[in-house]
Amino acid sequence: MTAISESAAGRALPWPSMLRESGLAAFVALLLTVPLVGFRTVDRPTGLGISTRFDEVLAAAALVFIGRLGLCLVNEGRALLVMVLSILALAVSAFVGFPTEALKVIAMGGAFVISLRAAMKINGDAAITLAAVYVALFLGPWLQLGGGVTLWLVAKSVIAAAALAVAVWRGLHAWRKHGAPVSLADRDKAMDRIAVKVQQASRFLGPVGIAFALIFPFLPIADRVSIDIGILLLTYIMLGWGLNIVVGLAGLLDLGYVAFYAVGAYSYALLATYFGWGFWICLPLAGVLAALSGVLLGFPVLRLRGDYFAIVTLGFGEIIRVILINWYQFTGGPNGISGIPRPSFFGLAEFNRNPTGGLPSFHEMFGLEFSSLHRIIFLYYLILALALVVNLFTLRVRKLPMGRAWEALREDDIACSSLGINRTNMKLGAFAIAAMFGGFAGSFFATRQGFISPESFTFIESAIILAIVVLGGMGSQVGVVVATFIVIGLPEMFRELEQYRMVAFGMGMVLIMLWRPRGLLAHRDPTIRLQGYGGGGTPAAGTAAAGGEAIAGGRAK
Amino acid sequence: MLTVSGVHTFYGAIEALKGVDLEVSAGEIVTLIGANGAGKSTLLMTICGNPPARAGRVIFEGEDITRLPTFEIVRRGIAQSPEGRRIFPRMTVLENLQMGSISAKPGSFNTELERVFHLFPRLKERIDQRAGTMSGGEQQMLAIGRALMSQPRLLLLDEPSLGLAPLVVRQIFQVIKDINREQKMTVFMVEQNAFHALKLAHRGYVMVTGKITMSGTGAELLANEEVRAAYLEGGH
């Protein structure tokens, strides 16, 4: 480790160019933060006033300056020095008081990234060691030993322990061997390998995950809160899988998916409150109505391509929301619809203590003690089943002509038409089916909440669902699950940062996009292999079209 | 088999084809040569109905297909290997070939697959490889193979030699010849590589700025002074 910094220490550092570069970065940071951070509106007795906070702007620029200087030093071969300094900086800024939490997040995030970058320059083992130490520190149960044992704590501790083990093992490597520095390309390749491994492991991880999800409500660690979070995660997983059909398989960038979610939710809410129909009748109807709205949108829109298509779907999402707000007599406008009936136990029993609808109550039917948890567990299994239906559908359809045609459309839609594929019908099909699943999820949402209003169906919801699909790796089912845990789970994890958790969340997103620009698990598994030909084994793992012949290797029989 | 008469095609206000007439008979290899931007690829696309001709008619096996949507045209037995190959890069060779058979008769997949692998043994070696990671020549083989999977009676090829090494070009043209001879496949081919194309083809047409200016057998055109001067000198 020391060999590198010693050899470089002989050279003089090009201070002028380094300072210039850092100054430029600080200048850009100034330009960006002055309008965003420098001014804020405040309520004064005389009306709205403007207050300034240029001290914070300057502090942010100074942080950027220092960070950039650190990166320059790394590039000049002083990796070890920078690594030590940035780790110190990270530790110090974790305990020192900052004028605002935002600055603290920036300082810590910057030190975190720079120390990792410096470690990469030293060698790969050092980088992995450092990353593992960070994971262990961040997730370790150090802070919450006083509280009770929750699922979250158990999961965190297990991950932290594993990370610590990796850190020790790799750390020993890093000390013994003077490995070569890791380039960015090496890092990306290593991550690709990991992604492929994870995706291959999903063949048994999938069933294990499903089994865990099935027994989860009965584990001792499951309480009301964790089951509620489970329901939330499953709802987004279902929406992610649904949108994955349009975006991941068919390659149509849909920015208005929440519209179908809203149609499903309002369909159920209106049918149930106006006609008094039960959940099990309304669920398929809500799906049909959402699918119809998908076709309705699809017909005029599907002749558009790329950006234009995305913009129109964005508009459609807004149109639905605006209709919901303004059609006061029918939808209740901004007040929404309340008193939406809860689902019955398949029309056989109700979950209330004293049912009013003529059905027996659930706890009497099964001779149990009454518990409000019964309904929540039932809702949990309901959304689990719905999500699994979507997953099963996608896994099956990829092996059918329709699913293949969708994937081909994503790859090259001109080639598709020259192969005799009816592009309009295929796209409409993808749209309608994804909309139907969105509608199912919507009616589940309505019945779970008991109250819906247009506020639940804003553009940010579409953006979150799309972020899940894109981060997971377009078209990857496992990717959606992983990304949901990150996108929905991360803000929960950063709760201690309070209002600045979104800054940390944004930083996390930026890092993922920098490190895995094609999504966490972008590897695509072939859907068919013929027995008796060369294949049947592992898929050719050439993820990027890198020169062709060389990668191919001997795949001959 | 295929008759194109008086076809005018527009891109917006720009007239790309200005009254094209040509004919392809069953069992022939016909080639269309011409410079960049002459409208050769537009003609192939117009035969496939994308964009459709604004005036004139395209008749295939006695049926007017001018206004049919592309997928209907393909179902009637015309397959196209489009310009720039346009294989599906993230799908494997086998998946690409399967996409080709999507509008073919059900149950034909295995026999057609054997036939394609017989023509292109290289594809069989690469069966599970992602198409985007193959060399240009292999991708071209895949594009032709994919087109053949739909059991066409007329095969349209758009610049099969584009961007390929001379040796690979010779290989591809040899296979086109084999397809024509062994499977009695009618081939209509657009090419810039005039020398190879005319040597291979039974008949040829020359296109200049949206019009057919010359036609004849391959040998005639090869010997023609104007063709030599415009398309062959220094070339091949």
Interface residues (C-beta under 8 A of the other chain):
Chain A: P401 R404 A405 E407 A408 E411 D412 I414 A415 C416 S417 S418 L419 G420 I421 N422 R423 R524 P526 T527 I528 R529 L530 Y533 G534 G535 G537 P539 A540 G542 A545 A546 G548 E549 I551 A552 R555 A556 K557
Chain B: C48 N50 P69 T70 F71 V74 R75 A79 Q80 P82 R86 I87 F88 P89 R90 M91 T92 L94 E95 Q98 M99 G100 I102 S103 L113 K124 E125 R126 I127 D128 Q129 R130 G132 T133 M134 S135 G136 E138 R146 A147 S150
